[in-house]
């Protein structure tokens, strides 16, 4: 599977999810080909988001100490309202 095909597939799946969520929420999706933390921070500067919701893998122990998750990195930014949901 080529990178372009993967991105197109991701955009399609996000559009489907956003359509489902739009019944109750104003939803915008972004597909960025950069580091996730940077992409999210860039998006918060250009979009009027009241809340950012992320699903986390909730790593514990040494793996979380050595490899900080995206959620943990974003929690360090004081101007973000962030909701982390632990993956089931």
QUIKA-V103490 format. One line per field, one symbol per residue. phi: phi as a letter, one per 40 degrees, with the letter a starting at -180 (. if undefined). psi: psi as a letter, one per 40 degrees, with the letter a starting at -180 (. if undefined). burial: b if it has 9 or more other C-alpha atoms within 8 Angstrom, else e. Layout:
phi->???
psi->???
burial->???
This chain:
phi->.cdccccccccccccccccccccbbcbbbbbbbbddcccccccccbbcccabbbcbcfcbgcccccbccddccccccccbbbbbbccc
psi->hidddddddddddddddddddedeihhhihhifahddddddddddeighdhhhihiefiiadddddghiddddddeheehhhhhhhh.
burial->eeeeebbeebbeebbeebeebbeeeeeeeeeeeeeebebeeebbeeeeeeebebebeeeeeebbeeebbebebbbeeeebebebeeee
